[in-house]
Amino acid sequence: MHRTIFDTPVVNTVLRALSVSFLKLTGWQVQGSLPADCHKSVFIAAPHTSNWDLPYTLMVAFALRLNIYWMGKNQLFKPPFRAVMMWLGGIPVQRDSANNLVAASVEAIEAADGPLQLVVPPEGTRSKVRYWKTGFYYIAVGAKVPIVMAYMDYEKKISGLGPVFHPSGDIDADMVAIKAFYAQFKGRNASQFSAE
């Protein structure tokens, strides 16, 4: 995987201190920690309802000392922003065409020398959707890594890492359990999120 802000010396330390201070000053609480057996994992990023989710996710990642990569729509990576978005941990995704994103993500996780947490929003968009995409699930199954249920609740001003989920292979039952955990959280635009 490409070099990011999370593995850039000095910058990482400075931004971690700024992130922790900003979150504390604005009343946010960061909860949880990354279990030792999850240094390679897939994070569910939900609810995802606002452009503000990215900066808050980056700050929480710094606070928790994570090494995240996140998926974003290809339009975010157009010049002159591509290099910056990649440095922030971004991976461009072409949402309007079928591609082998799951297989490429599995390969990247398997090939990574060190820690790698791949953040995937199951809604696939900030807009309200009826069904969650299941790419995060198949990436975790393919790479044989756990799913960490990361969350952000704007109403309660809490964000962090919830339980670790190990896919059973029964995607229907697993999705019911995963969505049940997320039903309690409110995104910045709460009406756009449904964990049903």
VMD Tcl script that draws the C-alpha trace (Angstrom):
set ca {
  {0.00 0.00 0.00}
  {1.06 3.58 -0.54}
  {2.64 5.78 2.12}
  {0.17 7.83 4.16}
  {-0.01 10.56 6.74}
  {-0.30 7.83 9.38}
  {3.19 6.49 8.72}
  {4.89 9.84 8.11}
  {7.21 10.59 11.06}
  {6.87 13.91 12.90}
  {3.75 14.89 10.93}
  {1.96 11.91 12.48}
  {2.96 12.97 16.00}
  {1.96 16.61 15.48}
  {-1.39 15.72 13.89}
  {-2.14 13.20 16.63}
  {-1.66 15.89 19.29}
  {-3.82 18.36 17.34}
  {-6.53 15.75 16.75}
  {-6.71 14.70 20.39}
  {-6.85 18.36 21.48}
  {-9.53 19.30 18.93}
  {-11.75 16.33 19.79}
  {-11.45 17.06 23.49}
  {-12.15 20.80 23.09}
  {-15.24 20.12 20.98}
  {-16.67 17.59 23.44}
  {-16.03 14.37 21.51}
  {-15.13 11.15 23.30}
  {-13.00 8.53 21.58}
  {-13.79 5.02 22.77}
  {-12.19 1.61 22.46}
  {-8.84 0.44 21.21}
  {-7.59 -1.85 18.49}
  {-7.21 -5.43 19.78}
  {-3.78 -6.97 19.19}
  {-5.14 -9.55 16.75}
  {-6.69 -6.84 14.53}
  {-3.56 -5.14 13.20}
  {-4.85 -6.24 9.79}
  {-8.61 -5.81 9.63}
  {-11.58 -4.33 7.82}
  {-13.39 -1.47 9.57}
  {-17.04 -0.78 8.96}
  {-17.46 3.00 8.84}
  {-21.03 3.77 9.78}
  {-23.09 5.78 9.77}
  {-21.70 7.68 6.77}
  {-23.98 10.64 6.09}
  {-21.77 13.72 5.73}
  {-18.57 15.10 4.22}
  {-17.54 15.80 7.82}
  {-17.17 12.06 8.41}
  {-13.75 12.01 6.74}
  {-11.99 14.67 8.86}
  {-13.50 13.23 12.05}
  {-12.50 9.71 11.00}
  {-8.93 10.86 10.39}
  {-8.78 12.58 13.80}
  {-10.17 9.53 15.59}
  {-7.67 7.34 13.73}
  {-4.84 9.55 14.97}
  {-6.22 9.48 18.52}
  {-6.37 5.66 18.45}
  {-2.96 5.33 16.73}
  {-4.40 3.49 13.76}
  {-2.96 3.01 10.28}
  {-6.09 3.39 8.17}
  {-6.79 3.37 4.49}
  {-10.25 4.44 3.37}
  {-12.26 4.05 0.20}
  {-13.66 7.13 -1.48}
  {-15.38 7.93 -4.74}
  {-13.02 8.46 -7.65}
  {-14.13 12.11 -8.07}
  {-12.32 13.01 -4.81}
  {-9.02 11.98 -6.38}
  {-8.98 14.27 -9.41}
  {-6.06 16.69 -9.85}
  {-4.89 18.67 -8.00}
  {-6.19 16.76 -4.95}
  {-5.17 13.19 -5.84}
  {-1.78 13.21 -4.10}
  {-3.22 14.76 -0.92}
  {-6.15 12.34 -0.78}
  {-3.83 9.37 -1.28}
  {-1.51 10.69 1.46}
  {-4.56 10.93 3.76}
  {-5.01 7.17 3.22}
  {-7.51 7.34 0.38}
  {-8.11 4.62 -2.18}
  {-10.13 5.76 -5.21}
  {-13.19 3.66 -6.05}
  {-15.00 3.74 -9.39}
  {-18.56 3.33 -8.10}
  {-20.33 3.34 -11.46}
  {-18.49 0.39 -13.01}
  {-18.09 -3.22 -12.02}
  {-14.52 -3.91 -11.02}
  {-12.56 -6.32 -8.95}
  {-12.33 -4.12 -5.85}
  {-12.86 -6.99 -3.42}
  {-10.05 -9.09 -4.90}
  {-7.69 -6.09 -5.09}
  {-8.44 -5.19 -1.47}
  {-7.85 -8.77 -0.32}
  {-4.51 -8.79 -2.15}
  {-3.48 -5.47 -0.59}
  {-4.28 -6.64 2.94}
  {-2.44 -9.93 2.43}
  {0.60 -8.18 0.92}
  {0.88 -5.47 3.60}
  {4.05 -5.82 5.68}
  {2.69 -4.01 8.71}
  {-0.62 -2.95 10.22}
  {-3.40 -2.06 7.83}
  {-6.97 -1.19 8.69}
  {-9.18 -0.80 5.62}
  {-12.15 1.49 6.31}
  {-15.22 0.71 4.20}
  {-18.57 2.54 4.45}
  {-21.24 -0.14 3.89}
  {-23.70 2.37 2.50}
  {-21.25 3.20 -0.29}
  {-22.46 6.82 -0.28}
  {-23.51 9.65 2.04}
  {-27.03 9.54 0.61}
  {-29.75 7.43 2.16}
  {-29.72 3.88 0.85}
  {-32.08 1.00 1.44}
  {-29.47 -1.76 1.31}
  {-25.92 -1.91 2.55}
  {-23.22 -3.03 0.15}
  {-21.47 -6.22 1.24}
  {-17.98 -5.59 -0.12}
  {-16.55 -5.06 3.38}
  {-17.78 -8.53 4.34}
  {-16.28 -10.30 1.33}
  {-12.98 -8.44 1.74}
  {-12.74 -9.66 5.35}
  {-13.67 -13.23 4.39}
  {-11.23 -13.27 1.47}
  {-8.32 -11.83 3.48}
  {-9.22 -13.94 6.54}
  {-9.22 -10.88 8.79}
  {-11.72 -9.70 11.40}
  {-14.25 -6.92 10.94}
  {-13.98 -4.09 13.46}
  {-17.24 -2.22 13.97}
  {-16.13 1.42 14.01}
  {-18.78 4.03 14.69}
  {-19.43 7.76 14.89}
  {-22.43 9.26 16.66}
  {-22.81 13.01 16.15}
  {-25.71 13.31 18.60}
  {-23.77 11.81 21.53}
  {-20.37 13.04 20.22}
  {-18.78 9.62 20.54}
  {-16.65 7.75 18.07}
  {-14.45 4.73 18.28}
  {-14.07 1.02 17.88}
  {-16.83 -1.34 18.88}
  {-16.80 -5.11 18.95}
  {-14.73 -7.28 16.66}
  {-16.83 -9.44 14.35}
  {-15.60 -12.68 12.82}
  {-17.64 -13.57 9.71}
  {-19.33 -16.95 9.98}
  {-19.86 -17.37 6.25}
  {-23.64 -16.95 6.66}
  {-23.85 -13.42 5.28}
  {-27.59 -13.02 5.92}
  {-27.32 -13.85 9.62}
  {-24.08 -11.90 9.98}
  {-25.56 -8.76 8.38}
  {-28.52 -8.88 10.79}
  {-26.10 -8.97 13.75}
  {-23.89 -6.20 12.34}
  {-26.81 -3.90 11.53}
  {-28.29 -4.48 15.00}
  {-25.12 -3.00 16.52}
  {-25.31 0.10 14.29}
  {-29.00 0.82 14.89}
  {-28.10 2.84 18.02}
  {-25.93 5.44 16.24}
  {-26.90 8.76 14.64}
  {-24.96 10.23 11.73}
  {-24.56 13.97 11.20}
  {-27.60 13.78 8.88}
  {-29.47 11.18 10.91}
  {-32.39 10.83 8.48}
  {-29.99 9.50 5.82}
  {-28.90 6.46 7.84}
  {-30.79 3.22 8.26}
  {-29.43 0.03 9.77}
  {-32.59 -1.94 9.01}
}
mol new
graphics top color blue
foreach p $ca { graphics top sphere $p radius 0.5 }
foreach p [lrange $ca 0 end-1] q [lrange $ca 1 end] { graphics top cylinder $p $q radius 0.2 }
display resetview
